[in-house]
Amino acid sequence: MRFLVDESAGVAVATFLQHAGHDVVAVAEAMPQADDARILERGANEDRVLVTNDKDFGALVFRSRKAHAGVILLRLHDESSLNRVRILNAVLQRCGDALSGRFIVATETHIRVRRAD
């Protein structure tokens, strides 16, 4: 799969996805400090699922109806790198290749999948 990892998600998330064999672009390296709309647009243009901790992407997707290839929003109490990777791994295990076009909110206890098109 193809992923775009937001700066808020962190380096450990990008590294985990790369080691799992995914095609990953890290916002911190490719477009540091880009605004959320540009990040979402790049993900859509390159067919990359965005991984983020920033809930502002929900407003862009649902209120502003911005195009996207999929979003995984990590809403965690424990923001440690280890926990981010653990929860993201759970999302990948549960949702597999069905991430495209979905808006997924993942917490330590729930994974909610919504169609957002």
C-alpha positions as CSV (number, residue, x, y, z in Angstrom):
1,M,0.0,0.0,0.0
2,R,0.9,3.6,-0.4
3,F,1.0,5.9,2.7
4,L,1.6,9.5,3.4
5,V,2.6,9.9,7.1
6,D,1.8,13.3,8.6
7,E,4.4,15.0,10.8
8,S,2.1,14.5,13.8
9,A,2.1,10.7,13.4
10,G,5.9,10.6,13.8
11,V,9.0,8.9,12.4
12,A,8.3,5.6,14.1
13,V,5.0,5.2,12.2
14,A,6.8,5.9,8.9
15,T,9.6,3.5,9.7
16,F,7.1,0.8,10.8
17,L,5.2,1.0,7.5
18,Q,8.4,1.0,5.5
19,H,9.7,-2.1,7.3
20,A,6.3,-3.8,6.6
21,G,7.0,-3.3,2.9
22,H,4.7,-0.3,2.2
23,D,5.5,2.7,-0.1
24,V,5.8,5.5,2.4
25,V,6.3,9.3,2.0
26,A,6.9,11.2,5.2
27,V,5.5,14.7,5.3
28,A,8.4,15.8,7.5
29,E,10.9,15.0,4.8
30,A,8.9,15.6,1.6
31,M,6.9,18.7,2.5
32,P,7.8,20.0,6.0
33,Q,5.3,22.4,7.6
34,A,2.9,22.1,4.7
35,D,-0.7,23.0,5.5
36,D,-3.3,20.3,6.0
37,A,-5.1,21.0,2.7
38,R,-1.9,20.5,0.7
39,I,-1.1,17.3,2.6
40,L,-4.5,15.9,1.9
41,E,-4.3,16.9,-1.8
42,R,-0.9,15.2,-2.2
43,G,-2.3,12.0,-0.7
44,A,-5.3,12.1,-3.1
45,N,-3.1,12.9,-6.1
46,E,-0.7,10.1,-5.3
47,D,-3.3,7.6,-4.1
48,R,-1.7,7.5,-0.6
49,V,-3.6,6.8,2.6
50,L,-2.8,9.6,5.1
51,V,-1.8,8.6,8.6
52,T,-2.2,11.4,11.1
53,N,-2.9,12.4,14.7
54,D,-4.4,15.8,13.6
55,K,-8.2,15.8,13.8
56,D,-8.4,18.9,11.5
57,F,-8.3,16.4,8.6
58,G,-11.8,15.3,9.6
59,A,-13.1,18.8,9.0
60,L,-11.4,18.9,5.6
61,V,-12.9,15.6,4.6
62,F,-16.4,15.8,6.0
63,R,-17.2,19.6,6.1
64,S,-15.1,20.9,3.2
65,R,-15.6,17.6,1.2
66,K,-11.9,17.6,0.1
67,A,-10.8,14.7,-2.0
68,H,-8.6,12.1,-0.3
69,A,-7.4,8.5,-0.8
70,G,-8.1,7.5,2.7
71,V,-7.3,8.8,6.2
72,I,-6.2,6.9,9.4
73,L,-6.7,9.3,12.4
74,L,-5.0,8.1,15.5
75,R,-6.8,9.5,18.6
76,L,-4.7,8.1,21.4
77,H,-4.4,8.8,25.1
78,D,-0.9,7.3,25.1
79,E,0.9,9.2,22.3
80,S,4.1,7.2,22.6
81,S,5.7,6.0,19.4
82,L,5.3,2.4,20.5
83,N,1.5,2.8,21.1
84,R,1.1,4.6,17.8
85,V,2.7,1.7,15.9
86,R,0.7,-0.8,17.9
87,I,-2.6,0.8,17.1
88,L,-1.7,1.3,13.5
89,N,-0.8,-2.3,13.2
90,A,-4.2,-3.2,14.6
91,V,-5.9,-1.1,12.0
92,L,-3.9,-2.8,9.2
93,Q,-4.7,-6.2,10.6
94,R,-8.4,-5.4,10.8
95,C,-8.9,-3.4,7.6
96,G,-6.2,-4.9,5.4
97,D,-6.3,-3.6,1.9
98,A,-9.7,-1.9,2.4
99,L,-8.3,1.5,3.5
100,S,-8.9,3.3,0.2
101,G,-11.5,6.0,0.4
102,R,-12.2,5.3,4.1
103,F,-11.9,7.6,7.1
104,I,-10.7,5.5,10.0
105,V,-10.5,6.7,13.6
106,A,-8.5,4.5,15.8
107,T,-8.3,4.7,19.6
108,E,-6.8,2.2,22.1
109,T,-10.2,0.5,22.4
110,H,-12.0,1.1,19.1
111,I,-11.5,1.3,15.3
112,R,-14.3,3.1,13.5
113,V,-14.4,2.9,9.7
114,R,-16.4,5.4,7.7
115,R,-16.9,5.8,4.0
116,A,-15.9,9.4,3.2
117,D,-16.5,10.1,-0.4
